[in-house]
Amino acid sequence: MKSGLLVIAVILIAIGVVSLAYQGITYTTREKVLEIGPIKATADKKKTLPLPPILGGLSLAGGVVLLVAATRR
């Protein structure tokens, strides 16, 4: 049980740090711009899914709390 809490705590801390460092997930989509017969034109568009800093902070704080709780047992 103790090792399971430690693993979850480390994962939460890592997610929190990454979330605070990057503040969003960027991905690329390909959209059709023009299609005339056999001729097709596409454009790559970058979109960002923002991650609020509060999410990273909560994840980091939760990981630290779990880490402290696991080491006290």
C-alpha positions in Angstrom: 0.0 0.0 0.0 2.8 2.4 0.9 4.6 1.9 -2.4 1.4 2.4 -4.3 0.9 5.8 -2.7 4.5 6.7 -3.4 4.1 5.9 -7.1 0.8 7.9 -7.3 2.4 10.9 -5.5 5.4 10.9 -7.8 3.1 10.8 -10.9 1.0 13.7 -9.5 4.1 15.7 -8.8 5.4 15.1 -12.3 2.1 16.0 -13.9 1.9 19.2 -11.8 5.4 20.3 -12.8 4.9 19.6 -16.5 1.5 21.4 -16.4 3.0 24.5 -14.8 6.0 24.5 -17.2 4.1 24.1 -20.5 0.8 25.7 -19.6 -1.0 24.0 -22.6 -1.0 21.2 -25.1 -0.4 22.2 -28.7 -1.5 20.0 -31.5 -1.8 20.3 -35.3 -4.8 19.6 -37.5 -4.9 19.4 -41.3 -7.9 21.1 -42.9 -9.0 21.2 -46.5 -8.8 24.7 -47.9 -9.6 24.1 -51.6 -10.8 21.2 -53.6 -11.4 21.6 -57.3 -11.6 18.3 -59.2 -8.4 16.3 -58.7 -6.6 19.3 -57.2 -6.7 19.5 -53.4 -5.1 22.1 -51.1 -4.7 21.6 -47.3 -3.4 23.8 -44.5 -1.9 22.8 -41.2 -3.4 24.7 -38.3 -1.9 24.7 -34.8 -4.3 24.7 -32.0 -3.6 25.0 -28.3 -5.6 23.4 -25.4 -4.8 25.6 -22.5 -4.1 24.1 -19.1 -5.0 26.5 -16.2 -2.1 27.0 -13.7 -4.5 26.1 -10.9 -4.7 22.5 -12.3 -0.9 22.2 -12.1 -0.8 23.6 -8.6 -3.5 21.3 -7.3 -1.8 18.3 -8.9 1.5 19.3 -7.4 0.0 20.0 -3.9 -1.9 16.7 -4.0 1.3 14.8 -4.9 3.2 16.4 -2.0 0.4 15.7 0.4 0.3 12.0 -0.7 4.1 11.8 -0.5 4.1 13.1 3.1 1.2 10.8 4.1 3.0 7.8 2.5 6.3 8.5 4.3 4.6 8.9 7.8 3.0 5.5 7.7 
